[in-house]
């Protein structure tokens, strides 16, 4: 109970998903992966200003075959995110949890995760 309070509801949801899918066959895992990838890409296109602007200029719908859509997503580096942070984050600043990378390239990369 304490763990769920400290780690939040997403932790418990992911833990249950792992327990439920641990012994899935390859075909079932591939289907689950496809569903999760679709969910993530859809959220990016619908909620993240950078992707909204990027895809509004192109004739792409996320509901196409994912194998065709995924290569159309731009490759983004840390510098691009650092210089344009506001268009890469969607959500309340209250829910932001600041995190950093180890800085192996000389400068730690600051990013935010959802707190809940």
Buried (B, 14 or more C-beta within 10 A) or exposed (E): EEEEEEEEEEEEEEEEEEEEEEEEEEEEEEEBEEEEEBEEBEEBBEEBEBBBEBBEEEEBEBEEEBEEBEEEBEEEEEEBBEEEEEBBBBEEEEEBEEEEEEEEEEEEBBBBEEEE
